[in-house]
Structures are given as structure tokens and as C-alpha cells.
Amino acid sequence: MFNNGPNTGGVAFFFEFKRRIGEQFVGLFGPSDSDGDNDSYTPSGLARWGWFHILESISGNDITKHEQVLAQPITAIFTHLSYMRDYNSEQIRIMKQRR
């Protein structure tokens, strides 16, 4: 299935990296959370923009900050997204309790 040529180690590295990221950031890439909520950071109407919506969100919709965001390690971006997801879920939970 895989060629045992010189790039095999590189392929294995990326599969291992993907596995570790999936385990570390299960809230972003894994199963939905406990209450069945599987929210995406990209609203369906913006799906054609893919990651650009996330880039805009993290940069505060300031195009001059895009390069600063993109210069960050991907794990820092995933950590920030994980926090944003948990924070927003907690805010929704609190609002539902107040009703």
C-alpha cells in the first residue's frame, strides 16, 4: 500500500502527528461533547470559506493581524480554539440555567 521509499518516514511522522493532535484536541476533532452538541466554528453559510472564517475570528476580524496568527504554532491555535469552544459552551449553559 505504501511505498517504502525515502518519504515513508515523513508520511509516518504526519500520521503520528495527526493522531496526537486528535487525542490532544478531541473537543475540536473528536466525538461531540456530552450534550450532543457538535458545533462548528464555521457557520454553514460560510462553509465555502473553510479555515478563513477561523482565521478571521482569531485575528479579531483584523486583516493586519492575519500574519501574526499564521506565525503561531498550530498547537497554540488549536489550544485557543479549544478554549473558545469550552468558554462559549459554558456561557450557553449559564444562559440556559437563567431561563
Phi and psi in degrees as GROMACS dihedral restraints (atoms count N, CA, C in turn):
[ dihedral_restraints ]
;  ai    aj    ak    al  type     phi  dphi    fc
    3     4     5     6     1   -99.6    20    10
    4     5     6     7     1   143.4    20    10
    6     7     8     9     1   -74.5    20    10
    7     8     9    10     1   134.1    20    10
    9    10    11    12     1   -87.5    20    10
   10    11    12    13     1    28.8    20    10
   12    13    14    15     1   -76.8    20    10
   13    14    15    16     1  -168.6    20    10
   15    16    17    18     1   -65.1    20    10
   16    17    18    19     1   -19.3    20    10
   18    19    20    21     1   -90.6    20    10
   19    20    21    22     1    -1.6    20    10
   21    22    23    24     1   -58.7    20    10
   22    23    24    25     1   -41.2    20    10
   24    25    26    27     1   -61.7    20    10
   25    26    27    28     1   -38.2    20    10
   27    28    29    30     1   -65.4    20    10
   28    29    30    31     1   -41.0    20    10
   30    31    32    33     1   -64.7    20    10
   31    32    33    34     1   -44.7    20    10
   33    34    35    36     1   -61.8    20    10
   34    35    36    37     1   -39.8    20    10
   36    37    38    39     1   -59.1    20    10
   37    38    39    40     1   -46.4    20    10
   39    40    41    42     1   -69.5    20    10
   40    41    42    43     1   -34.8    20    10
   42    43    44    45     1   -65.3    20    10
   43    44    45    46     1   -42.0    20    10
   45    46    47    48     1   -65.6    20    10
   46    47    48    49     1   -42.2    20    10
   48    49    50    51     1   -61.1    20    10
   49    50    51    52     1   -44.9    20    10
   51    52    53    54     1   -61.3    20    10
   52    53    54    55     1   -41.7    20    10
   54    55    56    57     1   -62.7    20    10
   55    56    57    58     1   -47.0    20    10
   57    58    59    60     1   -63.4    20    10
   58    59    60    61     1   -42.6    20    10
   60    61    62    63     1   -62.9    20    10
   61    62    63    64     1   -42.5    20    10
   63    64    65    66     1   -60.3    20    10
   64    65    66    67     1   -38.1    20    10
   66    67    68    69     1   -73.3    20    10
   67    68    69    70     1   -41.8    20    10
   69    70    71    72     1   -70.6    20    10
   70    71    72    73     1   -33.4    20    10
   72    73    74    75     1  -120.4    20    10
   73    74    75    76     1    50.1    20    10
   75    76    77    78     1   -58.1    20    10
   76    77    78    79     1   -30.0    20    10
   78    79    80    81     1   -64.9    20    10
   79    80    81    82     1   -25.0    20    10
   81    82    83    84     1   -91.5    20    10
   82    83    84    85     1   -37.9    20    10
   84    85    86    87     1  -117.8    20    10
   85    86    87    88     1    -8.7    20    10
   87    88    89    90     1   -96.0    20    10
   88    89    90    91     1  -159.2    20    10
   90    91    92    93     1   -62.9    20    10
   91    92    93    94     1   160.2    20    10
   93    94    95    96     1   -63.7    20    10
   94    95    96    97     1   162.9    20    10
   96    97    98    99     1   -72.8    20    10
   97    98    99   100     1   179.6    20    10
   99   100   101   102     1   -61.7    20    10
  100   101   102   103     1   -29.2    20    10
  102   103   104   105     1   -95.1    20    10
  103   104   105   106     1    19.5    20    10
  105   106   107   108     1    79.0    20    10
  106   107   108   109     1     6.3    20    10
  108   109   110   111     1   -82.3    20    10
  109   110   111   112     1   124.9    20    10
  111   112   113   114     1  -127.3    20    10
  112   113   114   115     1    53.0    20    10
  114   115   116   117     1   -62.3    20    10
  115   116   117   118     1   146.2    20    10
  117   118   119   120     1  -106.5    20    10
  118   119   120   121     1   155.1    20    10
  120   121   122   123     1   -79.6    20    10
  121   122   123   124     1    -9.5    20    10
  123   124   125   126     1  -114.5    20    10
  124   125   126   127     1   111.2    20    10
  126   127   128   129     1   -57.7    20    10
  127   128   129   130     1   147.9    20    10
  129   130   131   132     1   -55.8    20    10
  130   131   132   133     1   -33.4    20    10
  132   133   134   135     1   -68.8    20    10
  133   134   135   136     1   -15.9    20    10
  135   136   137   138     1  -109.9    20    10
  136   137   138   139     1     9.4    20    10
  138   139   140   141     1   -57.5    20    10
  139   140   141   142     1   -31.8    20    10
  141   142   143   144     1   -66.4    20    10
  142   143   144   145     1   -15.8    20    10
  144   145   146   147     1   -88.7    20    10
  145   146   147   148     1   -10.2    20    10
  147   148   149   150     1    53.2    20    10
  148   149   150   151     1  -127.9    20    10
  150   151   152   153     1   -68.1    20    10
  151   152   153   154     1   -16.8    20    10
  153   154   155   156     1   -60.3    20    10
  154   155   156   157     1   -36.8    20    10
  156   157   158   159     1   -61.2    20    10
  157   158   159   160     1   -41.4    20    10
  159   160   161   162     1   -67.1    20    10
  160   161   162   163     1   -42.6    20    10
  162   163   164   165     1   -59.0    20    10
  163   164   165   166     1   -43.9    20    10
  165   166   167   168     1   -62.3    20    10
  166   167   168   169     1   -42.2    20    10
  168   169   170   171     1   -63.8    20    10
  169   170   171   172     1   -48.9    20    10
  171   172   173   174     1   -66.3    20    10
  172   173   174   175     1   -33.7    20    10
  174   175   176   177     1   -86.4    20    10
  175   176   177   178     1     6.2    20    10
  177   178   179   180     1    67.1    20    10
  178   179   180   181     1    32.0    20    10
  180   181   182   183     1    56.9    20    10
  181   182   183   184     1    31.7    20    10
  183   184   185   186     1  -115.8    20    10
  184   185   186   187     1   104.7    20    10
  186   187   188   189     1   -59.1    20    10
  187   188   189   190     1   -25.8    20    10
  189   190   191   192     1   -71.6    20    10
  190   191   192   193     1   -11.8    20    10
  192   193   194   195     1  -101.0    20    10
  193   194   195   196     1    -2.1    20    10
  195   196   197   198     1   -57.1    20    10
  196   197   198   199     1   -46.1    20    10
  198   199   200   201     1   -62.5    20    10
  199   200   201   202     1   -37.3    20    10
  201   202   203   204     1   -63.2    20    10
  202   203   204   205     1   -42.4    20    10
  204   205   206   207     1   -65.7    20    10
  205   206   207   208     1   -46.5    20    10
  207   208   209   210     1   -66.9    20    10
  208   209   210   211     1   -19.8    20    10
  210   211   212   213     1   -80.0    20    10
  211   212   213   214     1   -11.0    20    10
  213   214   215   216     1   -77.4    20    10
  214   215   216   217     1   150.2    20    10
  216   217   218   219     1   -61.2    20    10
  217   218   219   220     1   144.8    20    10
  219   220   221   222     1   -59.8    20    10
  220   221   222   223     1   -32.3    20    10
  222   223   224   225     1   -66.5    20    10
  223   224   225   226     1   -32.4    20    10
  225   226   227   228     1   -66.9    20    10
  226   227   228   229     1   -40.2    20    10
  228   229   230   231     1   -66.2    20    10
  229   230   231   232     1   -44.4    20    10
  231   232   233   234     1   -64.5    20    10
  232   233   234   235     1   -37.1    20    10
  234   235   236   237     1   -62.9    20    10
  235   236   237   238     1   -44.6    20    10
  237   238   239   240     1   -62.3    20    10
  238   239   240   241     1   -44.3    20    10
  240   241   242   243     1   -63.2    20    10
  241   242   243   244     1   -39.4    20    10
  243   244   245   246     1   -62.1    20    10
  244   245   246   247     1   -44.3    20    10
  246   247   248   249     1   -61.4    20    10
  247   248   249   250     1   -47.0    20    10
  249   250   251   252     1   -59.0    20    10
  250   251   252   253     1   -40.9    20    10
  252   253   254   255     1   -63.8    20    10
  253   254   255   256     1   -48.3    20    10
  255   256   257   258     1   -64.0    20    10
  256   257   258   259     1   -42.4    20    10
  258   259   260   261     1   -61.3    20    10
  259   260   261   262     1   -47.4    20    10
  261   262   263   264     1   -64.7    20    10
  262   263   264   265     1   -39.5    20    10
  264   265   266   267     1   -62.4    20    10
  265   266   267   268     1   -41.5    20    10
  267   268   269   270     1   -65.9    20    10
  268   269   270   271     1   -40.2    20    10
  270   271   272   273     1   -63.9    20    10
  271   272   273   274     1   -40.5    20    10
  273   274   275   276     1   -64.4    20    10
  274   275   276   277     1   -42.4    20    10
  276   277   278   279     1   -61.0    20    10
  277   278   279   280     1   -43.6    20    10
  279   280   281   282     1   -64.2    20    10
  280   281   282   283     1   -43.2    20    10
  282   283   284   285     1   -63.7    20    10
  283   284   285   286     1   -38.1    20    10
  285   286   287   288     1   -66.2    20    10
  286   287   288   289     1   -35.4    20    10
  288   289   290   291     1   -66.3    20    10
  289   290   291   292     1   -31.5    20    10
  291   292   293   294     1   -77.3    20    10
  292   293   294   295     1   -12.6    20    10
